[in-house]
């Protein structure tokens, strides 16, 4: 085969692979599902929720250091 025919064949194969992938939705519901699958970055809640979450994280760190038991001031 010639070089031009090879290029055309490669393009055709690339187009076929692109068509095999389902088109992704960009709806609010689909975006919410994607965020729920990756909860590493939480971007919601009130200031009070964040304060509670920070206190909970500190408590977990304390439990890792000291273990369960009576809380030391």
Predicted model as a PDB file, atoms N, CA, C, CB and O in Angstrom, pLDDT in the B-factor column:
MODEL        1                                                                  
ATOM      1  N   UNK A   1       0.828  -1.176   0.000  1.00 52.00           N  
ATOM      2  CA  UNK A   1       0.000   0.000   0.000  1.00 52.00           C  
ATOM      3  C   UNK A   1       0.877   1.247   0.000  1.00 52.00           C  
ATOM      4  CB  UNK A   1      -0.945  -0.006   1.203  1.00 52.00           C  
ATOM      5  O   UNK A   1       2.017   1.248   0.464  1.00 52.00           O  
ATOM      6  N   UNK A   2       0.305   2.271  -0.527  1.00 64.00           N  
ATOM      7  CA  UNK A   2       1.036   3.531  -0.547  1.00 64.00           C  
ATOM      8  C   UNK A   2       0.873   4.239   0.799  1.00 64.00           C  
ATOM      9  CB  UNK A   2       0.542   4.436  -1.708  1.00 64.00           C  
ATOM     10  O   UNK A   2       0.050   3.850   1.627  1.00 64.00           O  
ATOM     11  N   UNK A   3       1.661   5.267   0.993  1.00 76.00           N  
ATOM     12  CA  UNK A   3       1.617   6.030   2.229  1.00 76.00           C  
ATOM     13  C   UNK A   3       0.274   6.721   2.385  1.00 76.00           C  
ATOM     14  CB  UNK A   3       2.747   7.053   2.268  1.00 76.00           C  
ATOM     15  O   UNK A   3      -0.269   6.791   3.488  1.00 76.00           O  
ATOM     16  N   UNK A   4      -0.259   7.226   1.293  1.00 82.00           N  
ATOM     17  CA  UNK A   4      -1.537   7.926   1.359  1.00 82.00           C  
ATOM     18  C   UNK A   4      -2.660   6.964   1.769  1.00 82.00           C  
ATOM     19  CB  UNK A   4      -1.861   8.583   0.000  1.00 82.00           C  
ATOM     20  O   UNK A   4      -3.540   7.323   2.552  1.00 82.00           O  
ATOM     21  N   UNK A   5      -2.619   5.756   1.239  1.00 82.00           N  
ATOM     22  CA  UNK A   5      -3.635   4.766   1.593  1.00 82.00           C  
ATOM     23  C   UNK A   5      -3.519   4.385   3.067  1.00 82.00           C  
ATOM     24  CB  UNK A   5      -3.503   3.512   0.705  1.00 82.00           C  
ATOM     25  O   UNK A   5      -4.532   4.176   3.734  1.00 82.00           O  
ATOM     26  N   UNK A   6      -2.300   4.295   3.575  1.00 83.00           N  
ATOM     27  CA  UNK A   6      -2.099   3.984   4.992  1.00 83.00           C  
ATOM     28  C   UNK A   6      -2.683   5.083   5.884  1.00 83.00           C  
ATOM     29  CB  UNK A   6      -0.600   3.800   5.292  1.00 83.00           C  
ATOM     30  O   UNK A   6      -3.317   4.803   6.901  1.00 83.00           O  
ATOM     31  N   UNK A   7      -2.459   6.335   5.485  1.00 84.00           N  
ATOM     32  CA  UNK A   7      -2.986   7.457   6.259  1.00 84.00           C  
ATOM     33  C   UNK A   7      -4.512   7.439   6.293  1.00 84.00           C  
ATOM     34  CB  UNK A   7      -2.490   8.780   5.677  1.00 84.00           C  
ATOM     35  O   UNK A   7      -5.125   7.676   7.334  1.00 84.00           O  
ATOM     36  N   UNK A   8      -5.103   7.160   5.157  1.00 83.00           N  
ATOM     37  CA  UNK A   8      -6.564   7.113   5.084  1.00 83.00           C  
ATOM     38  C   UNK A   8      -7.100   5.976   5.941  1.00 83.00           C  
ATOM     39  CB  UNK A   8      -7.032   6.949   3.627  1.00 83.00           C  
ATOM     40  O   UNK A   8      -8.101   6.143   6.637  1.00 83.00           O  
ATOM     41  N   UNK A   9      -6.442   4.821   5.896  1.00 83.00           N  
ATOM     42  CA  UNK A   9      -6.869   3.683   6.696  1.00 83.00           C  
ATOM     43  C   UNK A   9      -6.758   3.989   8.189  1.00 83.00           C  
ATOM     44  CB  UNK A   9      -6.037   2.447   6.346  1.00 83.00           C  
ATOM     45  O   UNK A   9      -7.644   3.619   8.960  1.00 83.00           O  
ATOM     46  N   UNK A  10      -5.683   4.661   8.606  1.00 83.00           N  
ATOM     47  CA  UNK A  10      -5.523   5.030  10.010  1.00 83.00           C  
ATOM     48  C   UNK A  10      -6.621   5.993  10.456  1.00 83.00           C  
ATOM     49  CB  UNK A  10      -4.146   5.660  10.241  1.00 83.00           C  
ATOM     50  O   UNK A  10      -7.158   5.858  11.556  1.00 83.00           O  
ATOM     51  N   UNK A  11      -6.953   6.956   9.611  1.00 83.00           N  
ATOM     52  CA  UNK A  11      -8.035   7.890   9.944  1.00 83.00           C  
ATOM     53  C   UNK A  11      -9.363   7.169  10.098  1.00 83.00           C  
ATOM     54  CB  UNK A  11      -8.154   8.970   8.872  1.00 83.00           C  
ATOM     55  O   UNK A  11     -10.129   7.436  11.024  1.00 83.00           O  
ATOM     56  N   UNK A  12      -9.625   6.242   9.165  1.00 81.00           N  
ATOM     57  CA  UNK A  12     -10.876   5.489   9.206  1.00 81.00           C  
ATOM     58  C   UNK A  12     -10.959   4.671  10.491  1.00 81.00           C  
ATOM     59  CB  UNK A  12     -10.997   4.568   7.974  1.00 81.00           C  
ATOM     60  O   UNK A  12     -12.006   4.644  11.138  1.00 81.00           O  
ATOM     61  N   UNK A  13      -9.870   4.005  10.870  1.00 81.00           N  
ATOM     62  CA  UNK A  13      -9.864   3.218  12.099  1.00 81.00           C  
ATOM     63  C   UNK A  13     -10.060   4.111  13.316  1.00 81.00           C  
ATOM     64  CB  UNK A  13      -8.557   2.431  12.226  1.00 81.00           C  
ATOM     65  O   UNK A  13     -10.758   3.731  14.256  1.00 81.00           O  
ATOM     66  N   UNK A  14      -9.452   5.296  13.311  1.00 77.00           N  
ATOM     67  CA  UNK A  14      -9.630   6.238  14.407  1.00 77.00           C  
ATOM     68  C   UNK A  14     -11.067   6.694  14.529  1.00 77.00           C  
ATOM     69  CB  UNK A  14      -8.731   7.431  14.222  1.00 77.00           C  
ATOM     70  O   UNK A  14     -11.582   6.837  15.638  1.00 77.00           O  
ATOM     71  N   UNK A  15     -11.718   6.923  13.404  1.00 73.00           N  
ATOM     72  CA  UNK A  15     -13.125   7.333  13.430  1.00 73.00           C  
ATOM     73  C   UNK A  15     -14.010   6.212  13.945  1.00 73.00           C  
ATOM     74  CB  UNK A  15     -13.585   7.763  12.036  1.00 73.00           C  
ATOM     75  O   UNK A  15     -14.980   6.465  14.659  1.00 73.00           O  
ATOM     76  N   UNK A  16     -13.685   4.978  13.591  1.00 68.00           N  
ATOM     77  CA  UNK A  16     -14.479   3.848  14.057  1.00 68.00           C  
ATOM     78  C   UNK A  16     -14.363   3.694  15.572  1.00 68.00           C  
ATOM     79  CB  UNK A  16     -14.035   2.557  13.356  1.00 68.00           C  
ATOM     80  O   UNK A  16     -15.356   3.395  16.235  1.00 68.00           O  
ATOM     81  N   UNK A  17     -13.176   3.893  16.124  1.00 64.00           N  
ATOM     82  CA  UNK A  17     -12.985   3.773  17.566  1.00 64.00           C  
ATOM     83  C   UNK A  17     -13.719   4.882  18.300  1.00 64.00           C  
ATOM     84  CB  UNK A  17     -11.497   3.804  17.917  1.00 64.00           C  
ATOM     85  O   UNK A  17     -14.270   4.649  19.375  1.00 64.00           O  
ATOM     86  N   UNK A  18     -13.735   6.070  17.743  1.00 55.00           N  
ATOM     87  CA  UNK A  18     -14.420   7.191  18.384  1.00 55.00           C  
ATOM     88  C   UNK A  18     -15.926   6.958  18.425  1.00 55.00           C  
ATOM     89  CB  UNK A  18     -14.108   8.501  17.649  1.00 55.00           C  
ATOM     90  O   UNK A  18     -16.585   7.381  19.374  1.00 55.00           O  
ATOM     91  N   UNK A  19     -16.480   6.297  17.420  1.00 53.00           N  
ATOM     92  CA  UNK A  19     -17.915   6.025  17.381  1.00 53.00           C  
ATOM     93  C   UNK A  19     -18.322   4.947  18.372  1.00 53.00           C  
ATOM     94  CB  UNK A  19     -18.328   5.615  15.986  1.00 53.00           C  
ATOM     95  O   UNK A  19     -19.484   4.886  18.775  1.00 53.00           O  
ATOM     96  N   UNK A  20     -17.378   4.089  18.774  1.00 55.00           N  
ATOM     97  CA  UNK A  20     -17.697   3.012  19.705  1.00 55.00           C  
ATOM     98  C   UNK A  20     -17.996   3.536  21.109  1.00 55.00           C  
ATOM     99  CB  UNK A  20     -16.552   2.017  19.761  1.00 55.00           C  
ATOM    100  O   UNK A  20     -18.739   2.903  21.858  1.00 55.00           O  
ATOM    101  N   UNK A  21     -17.428   4.679  21.469  1.00 58.00           N  
ATOM    102  CA  UNK A  21     -17.645   5.240  22.793  1.00 58.00           C  
ATOM    103  C   UNK A  21     -19.034   5.891  22.859  1.00 58.00           C  
ATOM    104  CB  UNK A  21     -16.538   6.270  23.138  1.00 58.00           C  
ATOM    105  O   UNK A  21     -19.412   6.649  21.966  1.00 58.00           O  
ATOM    106  N   UNK A  22     -19.784   5.592  23.917  1.00 68.00           N  
ATOM    107  CA  UNK A  22     -21.089   6.254  24.035  1.00 68.00           C  
ATOM    108  C   UNK A  22     -20.899   7.734  24.352  1.00 68.00           C  
ATOM    109  CB  UNK A  22     -21.954   5.576  25.129  1.00 68.00           C  
ATOM    110  O   UNK A  22     -19.962   8.118  25.053  1.00 68.00           O  
ATOM    111  N   UNK A  23     -21.780   8.535  23.838  1.00 69.00           N  
ATOM    112  CA  UNK A  23     -21.692   9.970  24.079  1.00 69.00           C  
ATOM    113  C   UNK A  23     -22.074  10.243  25.529  1.00 69.00           C  
ATOM    114  CB  UNK A  23     -22.610  10.764  23.098  1.00 69.00           C  
ATOM    115  O   UNK A  23     -23.085   9.737  26.015  1.00 69.00           O  
ATOM    116  N   UNK A  24     -21.273  11.036  26.209  1.00 71.00           N  
ATOM    117  CA  UNK A  24     -21.518  11.321  27.616  1.00 71.00           C  
ATOM    118  C   UNK A  24     -22.568  12.414  27.745  1.00 71.00           C  
ATOM    119  CB  UNK A  24     -20.214  11.735  28.327  1.00 71.00           C  
ATOM    120  O   UNK A  24     -22.602  13.377  26.979  1.00 71.00           O  
ATOM    121  N   UNK A  25     -23.426  12.227  28.746  1.00 72.00           N  
ATOM    122  CA  UNK A  25     -24.444  13.235  29.018  1.00 72.00           C  
ATOM    123  C   UNK A  25     -23.820  14.376  29.803  1.00 72.00           C  
ATOM    124  CB  UNK A  25     -25.640  12.627  29.792  1.00 72.00           C  
ATOM    125  O   UNK A  25     -22.871  14.175  30.560  1.00 72.00           O  
ATOM    126  N   UNK A  26     -24.344  15.541  29.624  1.00 79.00           N  
ATOM    127  CA  UNK A  26     -23.898  16.701  30.390  1.00 79.00           C  
ATOM    128  C   UNK A  26     -25.102  17.336  31.080  1.00 79.00           C  
ATOM    129  CB  UNK A  26     -23.178  17.734  29.473  1.00 79.00           C  
ATOM    130  O   UNK A  26     -25.338  18.540  30.982  1.00 79.00           O  
ATOM    131  N   UNK A  27     -25.853  16.489  31.779  1.00 87.00           N  
ATOM    132  CA  UNK A  27     -27.007  16.988  32.513  1.00 87.00           C  
ATOM    133  C   UNK A  27     -26.625  17.170  33.973  1.00 87.00           C  
ATOM    134  CB  UNK A  27     -28.215  16.028  32.375  1.00 87.00           C  
ATOM    135  O   UNK A  27     -25.592  16.665  34.413  1.00 87.00           O  
ATOM    136  N   UNK A  28     -27.441  17.881  34.718  1.00 90.00           N  
ATOM    137  CA  UNK A  28     -27.172  18.066  36.136  1.00 90.00           C  
ATOM    138  C   UNK A  28     -27.148  16.731  36.866  1.00 90.00           C  
ATOM    139  CB  UNK A  28     -28.215  18.988  36.760  1.00 90.00           C  
ATOM    140  O   UNK A  28     -26.331  16.518  37.763  1.00 90.00           O  
ATOM    141  N   UNK A  29     -28.050  15.831  36.476  1.00 88.00           N  
ATOM    142  CA  UNK A  29     -28.112  14.528  37.129  1.00 88.00           C  
ATOM    143  C   UNK A  29     -26.837  13.726  36.847  1.00 88.00           C  
ATOM    144  CB  UNK A  29     -29.356  13.747  36.655  1.00 88.00           C  
ATOM    145  O   UNK A  29     -26.289  13.108  37.760  1.00 88.00           O  
ATOM    146  N   UNK A  30     -26.366  13.726  35.621  1.00 88.00           N  
ATOM    147  CA  UNK A  30     -25.154  12.994  35.273  1.00 88.00           C  
ATOM    148  C   UNK A  30     -23.939  13.594  35.980  1.00 88.00           C  
ATOM    149  CB  UNK A  30     -24.943  12.999  33.751  1.00 88.00           C  
ATOM    150  O   UNK A  30     -23.074  12.857  36.454  1.00 88.00           O  
ATOM    151  N   UNK A  31     -23.867  14.919  36.054  1.00 84.00           N  
ATOM    152  CA  UNK A  31     -22.759  15.567  36.755  1.00 84.00           C  
ATOM    153  C   UNK A  31     -22.782  15.220  38.244  1.00 84.00           C  
ATOM    154  CB  UNK A  31     -22.821  17.093  36.564  1.00 84.00           C  
ATOM    155  O   UNK A  31     -21.731  15.004  38.847  1.00 84.00           O  
ATOM    156  N   UNK A  32     -23.972  15.166  38.835  1.00 84.00           N  
ATOM    157  CA  UNK A  32     -24.097  14.810  40.242  1.00 84.00           C  
ATOM    158  C   UNK A  32     -23.634  13.377  40.485  1.00 84.00           C  
ATOM    159  CB  UNK A  32     -25.542  14.985  40.711  1.00 84.00           C  
ATOM    160  O   UNK A  32     -22.987  13.093  41.493  1.00 84.00           O  
ATOM    161  N   UNK A  33     -23.963  12.482  39.569  1.00 86.00           N  
ATOM    162  CA  UNK A  33     -23.513  11.087  39.697  1.00 86.00           C  
ATOM    163  C   UNK A  33     -21.993  11.007  39.651  1.00 86.00           C  
ATOM    164  CB  UNK A  33     -24.122  10.213  38.581  1.00 86.00           C  
ATOM    165  O   UNK A  33     -21.386  10.268  40.425  1.00 86.00           O  
ATOM    166  N   UNK A  34     -21.381  11.757  38.756  1.00 83.00           N  
ATOM    167  CA  UNK A  34     -19.921  11.743  38.643  1.00 83.00           C  
ATOM    168  C   UNK A  34     -19.266  12.295  39.912  1.00 83.00           C  
ATOM    169  CB  UNK A  34     -19.471  12.557  37.418  1.00 83.00           C  
ATOM    170  O   UNK A  34     -18.253  11.765  40.367  1.00 83.00           O  
ATOM    171  N   UNK A  35     -19.837  13.353  40.483  1.00 81.00           N  
ATOM    172  CA  UNK A  35     -19.283  13.906  41.730  1.00 81.00           C  
ATOM    173  C   UNK A  35     -19.452  12.919  42.877  1.00 81.00           C  
ATOM    174  CB  UNK A  35     -19.964  15.246  42.081  1.00 81.00           C  
ATOM    175  O   UNK A  35     -18.579  12.820  43.740  1.00 81.00           O  
ATOM    176  N   UNK A  36     -20.565  12.187  42.898  1.00 82.00           N  
ATOM    177  CA  UNK A  36     -20.807  11.221  43.966  1.00 82.00           C  
ATOM    178  C   UNK A  36     -19.843  10.052  43.884  1.00 82.00           C  
ATOM    179  CB  UNK A  36     -22.239  10.715  43.909  1.00 82.00           C  
ATOM    180  O   UNK A  36     -19.493   9.468  44.910  1.00 82.00           O  
ATOM    181  N   UNK A  37     -19.412   9.703  42.691  1.00 86.00           N  
ATOM    182  CA  UNK A  37     -18.462   8.604  42.531  1.00 86.00           C  
ATOM    183  C   UNK A  37     -17.064   8.983  42.990  1.00 86.00           C  
ATOM    184  CB  UNK A  37     -18.420   8.159  41.087  1.00 86.00           C  
ATOM    185  O   UNK A  37     -16.259   8.109  43.313  1.00 86.00           O  
ATOM    186  N   UNK A  38     -16.767  10.278  43.022  1.00 81.00           N  
ATOM    187  CA  UNK A  38     -15.437  10.751  43.425  1.00 81.00           C  
ATOM    188  C   UNK A  38     -15.582  11.763  44.554  1.00 81.00           C  
ATOM    189  CB  UNK A  38     -14.676  11.382  42.219  1.00 81.00           C  
ATOM    190  O   UNK A  38     -15.488  12.968  44.321  1.00 81.00           O  
ATOM    191  N   UNK A  39     -15.811  11.283  45.782  1.00 73.00           N  
ATOM    192  CA  UNK A  39     -16.073  12.221  46.887  1.00 73.00           C  
ATOM    193  C   UNK A  39     -14.825  12.825  47.512  1.00 73.00           C  
ATOM    194  CB  UNK A  39     -16.849  11.528  47.951  1.00 73.00           C  
ATOM    195  O   UNK A  39     -14.882  13.281  48.654  1.00 73.00           O  
ATOM    196  N   UNK A  40     -13.697  12.844  46.803  1.00 75.00           N  
ATOM    197  CA  UNK A  40     -12.469  13.395  47.372  1.00 75.00           C  
ATOM    198  C   UNK A  40     -12.587  14.895  47.634  1.00 75.00           C  
ATOM    199  CB  UNK A  40     -11.295  13.122  46.442  1.00 75.00           C  
ATOM    200  O   UNK A  40     -12.041  15.406  48.612  1.00 75.00           O  
ATOM    201  N   UNK A  41     -13.287  15.580  46.774  1.00 70.00           N  
ATOM    202  CA  UNK A  41     -13.405  17.023  46.918  1.00 70.00           C  
ATOM    203  C   UNK A  41     -14.868  17.377  47.145  1.00 70.00           C  
ATOM    204  CB  UNK A  41     -12.843  17.758  45.671  1.00 70.00           C  
ATOM    205  O   UNK A  41     -15.681  17.338  46.222  1.00 70.00           O  
ATOM    206  N   UNK A  42     -15.187  17.720  48.373  1.00 70.00           N  
ATOM    207  CA  UNK A  42     -16.560  18.083  48.706  1.00 70.00           C  
ATOM    208  C   UNK A  42     -16.680  19.598  48.590  1.00 70.00           C  
ATOM    209  CB  UNK A  42     -16.956  17.587  50.145  1.00 70.00           C  
ATOM    210  O   UNK A  42     -15.880  20.337  49.164  1.00 70.00           O  
ATOM    211  N   UNK A  43     -17.665  20.048  47.860  1.00 69.00           N  
ATOM    212  CA  UNK A  43     -17.836  21.480  47.643  1.00 69.00           C  
ATOM    213  C   UNK A  43     -19.285  21.870  47.937  1.00 69.00           C  
ATOM    214  CB  UNK A  43     -17.444  21.871  46.189  1.00 69.00           C  
ATOM    215  O   UNK A  43     -19.966  22.446  47.088  1.00 69.00           O  
ATOM    216  N   UNK A  44     -19.743  21.556  49.131  1.00 71.00           N  
ATOM    217  CA  UNK A  44     -21.119  21.884  49.501  1.00 71.00           C  
ATOM    218  C   UNK A  44     -21.206  22.007  51.011  1.00 71.00           C  
ATOM    219  CB  UNK A  44     -22.116  20.812  48.976  1.00 71.00           C  
ATOM    220  O   UNK A  44     -20.280  21.621  51.724  1.00 71.00           O  
ATOM    221  N   UNK A  45     -22.296  22.534  51.489  1.00 74.00           N  
ATOM    222  CA  UNK A  45     -22.525  22.623  52.916  1.00 74.00           C  
ATOM    223  C   UNK A  45     -22.413  24.044  53.422  1.00 74.00           C  
ATOM    224  CB  UNK A  45     -21.560  21.744  53.648  1.00 74.00           C  
ATOM    225  O   UNK A  45     -21.920  24.939  52.736  1.00 74.00           O  
ATOM    226  N   UNK A  46     -22.882  24.223  54.637  1.00 77.00           N  
ATOM    227  CA  UNK A  46     -22.825  25.539  55.261  1.00 77.00           C  
ATOM    228  C   UNK A  46     -21.526  25.664  56.049  1.00 77.00           C  
ATOM    229  CB  UNK A  46     -24.053  25.773  56.181  1.00 77.00           C  
ATOM    230  O   UNK A  46     -20.772  24.700  56.181  1.00 77.00           O  
ATOM    231  N   UNK A  47     -21.279  26.847  56.562  1.00 76.00           N  
ATOM    232  CA  UNK A  47     -20.077  27.057  57.382  1.00 76.00           C  
ATOM    233  C   UNK A  47     -20.121  26.161  58.616  1.00 76.00           C  
ATOM    234  CB  UNK A  47     -19.949  28.544  57.803  1.00 76.00           C  
ATOM    235  O   UNK A  47     -19.087  25.652  59.050  1.00 76.00           O  
ATOM    236  N   UNK A  48     -21.299  25.968  59.176  1.00 82.00           N  
ATOM    237  CA  UNK A  48     -21.421  25.115  60.355  1.00 82.00           C  
ATOM    238  C   UNK A  48     -21.088  23.664  60.012  1.00 82.00           C  
ATOM    239  CB  UNK A  48     -22.837  25.211  60.940  1.00 82.00           C  
ATOM    240  O   UNK A  48     -20.479  22.957  60.815  1.00 82.00           O  
ATOM    241  N   UNK A  49     -21.487  23.225  58.825  1.00 83.00           N  
ATOM    242  CA  UNK A  49     -21.154  21.865  58.388  1.00 83.00           C  
ATOM    243  C   UNK A  49     -19.645  21.690  58.300  1.00 83.00           C  
ATOM    244  CB  UNK A  49     -21.805  21.556  57.025  1.00 83.00           C  
ATOM    245  O   UNK A  49     -19.110  20.660  58.712  1.00 83.00           O  
ATOM    246  N   UNK A  50     -18.961  22.690  57.765  1.00 81.00           N  
ATOM    247  CA  UNK A  50     -17.504  22.615  57.632  1.00 81.00           C  
ATOM    248  C   UNK A  50     -16.841  22.590  59.002  1.00 81.00           C  
ATOM    249  CB  UNK A  50     -16.973  23.801  56.810  1.00 81.00           C  
ATOM    250  O   UNK A  50     -15.867  21.863  59.198  1.00 81.00           O  
ATOM    251  N   UNK A  51     -17.353  23.373  59.959  1.00 87.00           N  
ATOM    252  CA  UNK A  51     -16.792  23.362  61.305  1.00 87.00           C  
ATOM    253  C   UNK A  51     -16.961  21.993  61.944  1.00 87.00           C  
ATOM    254  CB  UNK A  51     -17.450  24.437  62.172  1.00 87.00           C  
ATOM    255  O   UNK A  51     -16.038  21.488  62.584  1.00 87.00           O  
ATOM    256  N   UNK A  52     -18.129  21.391  61.778  1.00 88.00           N  
ATOM    257  CA  UNK A  52     -18.363  20.050  62.301  1.00 88.00           C  
ATOM    258  C   UNK A  52     -17.428  19.038  61.644  1.00 88.00           C  
ATOM    259  CB  UNK A  52     -19.823  19.639  62.084  1.00 88.00           C  
ATOM    260  O   UNK A  52     -16.898  18.149  62.311  1.00 88.00           O  
ATOM    261  N   UNK A  53     -17.231  19.178  60.343  1.00 86.00           N  
ATOM    262  CA  UNK A  53     -16.370  18.244  59.623  1.00 86.00           C  
ATOM    263  C   UNK A  53     -14.914  18.388  60.079  1.00 86.00           C  
ATOM    264  CB  UNK A  53     -16.479  18.476  58.104  1.00 86.00           C  
ATOM    265  O   UNK A  53     -14.212  17.388  60.230  1.00 86.00           O  
ATOM    266  N   UNK A  54     -14.467  19.609  60.296  1.00 89.00           N  
ATOM    267  CA  UNK A  54     -13.103  19.830  60.778  1.00 89.00           C  
ATOM    268  C   UNK A  54     -12.922  19.269  62.188  1.00 89.00           C  
ATOM    269  CB  UNK A  54     -12.765  21.327  60.757  1.00 89.00           C  
ATOM    270  O   UNK A  54     -11.889  18.672  62.491  1.00 89.00           O  
ATOM    271  N   UNK A  55     -13.919  19.460  63.047  1.00 92.00           N  
ATOM    272  CA  UNK A  55     -13.849  18.911  64.406  1.00 92.00           C  
ATOM    273  C   UNK A  55     -13.811  17.389  64.361  1.00 92.00           C  
ATOM    274  CB  UNK A  55     -15.049  19.391  65.252  1.00 92.00           C  
ATOM    275  O   UNK A  55     -13.084  16.756  65.127  1.00 92.00           O  
ATOM    276  N   UNK A  56     -14.585  16.814  63.475  1.00 92.00           N  
ATOM    277  CA  UNK A  56     -14.602  15.348  63.322  1.00 92.00           C  
ATOM    278  C   UNK A  56     -13.241  14.851  62.832  1.00 92.00           C  
ATOM    279  CB  UNK A  56     -15.721  14.910  62.333  1.00 92.00           C  
ATOM    280  O   UNK A  56     -12.748  13.832  63.317  1.00 92.00           O  
ATOM    281  N   UNK A  57     -12.635  15.549  61.886  1.00 91.00           N  
ATOM    282  CA  UNK A  57     -11.320  15.152  61.374  1.00 91.00           C  
ATOM    283  C   UNK A  57     -10.266  15.238  62.480  1.00 91.00           C  
ATOM    284  CB  UNK A  57     -10.913  16.042  60.175  1.00 91.00           C  
ATOM    285  O   UNK A  57      -9.407  14.363  62.587  1.00 91.00           O  
ATOM    286  N   UNK A  58     -10.328  16.286  63.302  1.00 93.00           N  
ATOM    287  CA  UNK A  58      -9.394  16.411  64.425  1.00 93.00           C  
ATOM    288  C   UNK A  58      -9.585  15.278  65.426  1.00 93.00           C  
ATOM    289  CB  UNK A  58      -9.575  17.763  65.123  1.00 93.00           C  
ATOM    290  O   UNK A  58      -8.615  14.741  65.962  1.00 93.00           O  
ATOM    291  N   UNK A  59     -10.832  14.923  65.672  1.00 92.00           N  
ATOM    292  CA  UNK A  59     -11.117  13.820  66.592  1.00 92.00           C  
ATOM    293  C   UNK A  59     -10.569  12.507  66.044  1.00 92.00           C  
ATOM    294  CB  UNK A  59     -12.631  13.700  66.839  1.00 92.00           C  
ATOM    295  O   UNK A  59     -10.028  11.704  66.804  1.00 92.00           O  
ATOM    296  N   UNK A  60     -10.697  12.275  64.745  1.00 91.00           N  
ATOM    297  CA  UNK A  60     -10.141  11.058  64.146  1.00 91.00           C  
ATOM    298  C   UNK A  60      -8.621  11.031  64.263  1.00 91.00           C  
ATOM    299  CB  UNK A  60     -10.554  10.951  62.672  1.00 91.00           C  
ATOM    300  O   UNK A  60      -8.037   9.981  64.530  1.00 91.00           O  
ATOM    301  N   UNK A  61      -7.981  12.175  64.066  1.00 92.00           N  
ATOM    302  CA  UNK A  61      -6.528  12.256  64.226  1.00 92.00           C  
ATOM    303  C   UNK A  61      -6.136  11.946  65.671  1.00 92.00           C  
ATOM    304  CB  UNK A  61      -6.012  13.655  63.817  1.00 92.00           C  
ATOM    305  O   UNK A  61      -5.165  11.231  65.913  1.00 92.00           O  
ATOM    306  N   UNK A  62      -6.897  12.488  66.633  1.00 91.00           N  
ATOM    307  CA  UNK A  62      -6.625  12.218  68.044  1.00 91.00           C  
ATOM    308  C   UNK A  62      -6.774  10.740  68.355  1.00 91.00           C  
ATOM    309  CB  UNK A  62      -7.556  13.035  68.934  1.00 91.00           C  
ATOM    310  O   UNK A  62      -5.965  10.172  69.089  1.00 91.00           O  
ATOM    311  N   UNK A  63      -7.802  10.117  67.801  1.00 91.00           N  
ATOM    312  CA  UNK A  63      -8.002   8.681  68.024  1.00 91.00           C  
ATOM    313  C   UNK A  63      -6.845   7.876  67.445  1.00 91.00           C  
ATOM    314  CB  UNK A  63      -9.330   8.218  67.401  1.00 91.00           C  
ATOM    315  O   UNK A  63      -6.439   6.871  68.029  1.00 91.00           O  
ATOM    316  N   UNK A  64      -6.313   8.302  66.310  1.00 90.00           N  
ATOM    317  CA  UNK A  64      -5.170   7.610  65.728  1.00 90.00           C  
ATOM    318  C   UNK A  64      -3.937   7.732  66.627  1.00 90.00           C  
ATOM    319  CB  UNK A  64      -4.866   8.168  64.334  1.00 90.00           C  
ATOM    320  O   UNK A  64      -3.173   6.778  66.773  1.00 90.00           O  
ATOM    321  N   UNK A  65      -3.750   8.906  67.224  1.00 89.00           N  
ATOM    322  CA  UNK A  65      -2.598   9.127  68.095  1.00 89.00           C  
ATOM    323  C   UNK A  65      -2.756   8.435  69.434  1.00 89.00           C  
ATOM    324  CB  UNK A  65      -2.382  10.606  68.310  1.00 89.00           C  
ATOM    325  O   UNK A  65      -1.873   7.691  69.861  1.00 89.00           O  
ATOM    326  N   UNK A  66      -3.887   8.679  70.102  1.00 87.00           N  
ATOM    327  CA  UNK A  66      -4.057   8.245  71.484  1.00 87.00           C  
ATOM    328  C   UNK A  66      -4.880   6.978  71.626  1.00 87.00           C  
ATOM    329  CB  UNK A  66      -4.694   9.332  72.276  1.00 87.00           C  
ATOM    330  O   UNK A  66      -4.787   6.298  72.648  1.00 87.00           O  
ATOM    331  N   UNK A  67      -5.661   6.653  70.652  1.00 83.00           N  
ATOM    332  CA  UNK A  67      -6.545   5.513  70.774  1.00 83.00           C  
ATOM    333  C   UNK A  67      -7.833   5.901  71.473  1.00 83.00           C  
ATOM    334  CB  UNK A  67      -5.860   4.386  71.522  1.00 83.00           C  
ATOM    335  O   UNK A  67      -7.946   7.010  71.996  1.00 83.00           O  
ATOM    336  N   UNK A  68      -8.802   5.005  71.488  1.00 82.00           N  
ATOM    337  CA  UNK A  68     -10.080   5.330  72.141  1.00 82.00           C  
ATOM    338  C   UNK A  68      -9.887   5.413  73.653  1.00 82.00           C  
ATOM    339  CB  UNK A  68     -11.165   4.270  71.792  1.00 82.00           C  
ATOM    340  O   UNK A  68      -9.007   4.769  74.223  1.00 82.00           O  
ATOM    341  N   UNK A  69     -10.696   6.185  74.255  1.00 74.00           N  
ATOM    342  CA  UNK A  69     -10.609   6.346  75.704  1.00 74.00           C  
ATOM    343  C   UNK A  69     -11.115   7.704  76.107  1.00 74.00           C  
ATOM    344  CB  UNK A  69      -9.176   6.151  76.193  1.00 74.00           C  
ATOM    345  O   UNK A  69     -11.787   8.390  75.338  1.00 74.00           O  
ATOM    346  N   UNK A  70     -10.786   8.084  77.321  1.00 66.00           N  
ATOM    347  CA  UNK A  70     -11.234   9.369  77.844  1.00 66.00           C  
ATOM    348  C   UNK A  70     -10.465  10.474  77.144  1.00 66.00           C  
ATOM    349  CB  UNK A  70     -11.044   9.449  79.384  1.00 66.00           C  
ATOM    350  O   UNK A  70      -9.244  10.413  76.998  1.00 66.00           O  
ATOM    351  N   UNK A  71     -11.186  11.458  76.726  1.00 60.00           N  
ATOM    352  CA  UNK A  71     -10.596  12.577  75.994  1.00 60.00           C  
ATOM    353  C   UNK A  71      -9.777  13.439  76.948  1.00 60.00           C  
ATOM    354  CB  UNK A  71     -11.693  13.423  75.301  1.00 60.00           C  
ATOM    355  O   UNK A  71     -10.255  13.837  78.011  1.00 60.00           O  
ATOM    356  N   UNK A  72      -8.542  13.721  76.555  1.00 58.00           N  
ATOM    357  CA  UNK A  72      -7.664  14.547  77.374  1.00 58.00           C  
ATOM    358  C   UNK A  72      -7.731  15.990  76.870  1.00 58.00           C  
ATOM    359  CB  UNK A  72      -6.198  14.011  77.341  1.00 58.00           C  
ATOM    360  O   UNK A  72      -7.621  16.223  75.667  1.00 58.00           O  
ATOM    361  N   UNK A  73      -7.908  16.949  77.759  1.00 56.00           N  
ATOM    362  CA  UNK A  73      -8.010  18.346  77.307  1.00 56.00           C  
ATOM    363  C   UNK A  73      -6.709  18.898  76.781  1.00 56.00           C  
ATOM    364  CB  UNK A  73      -8.488  19.214  78.427  1.00 56.00           C  
ATOM    365  O   UNK A  73      -6.651  20.057  76.370  1.00 56.00           O  
TER     366      UNK A  73                                                      
ENDMDL                                                                          
END                                                                             
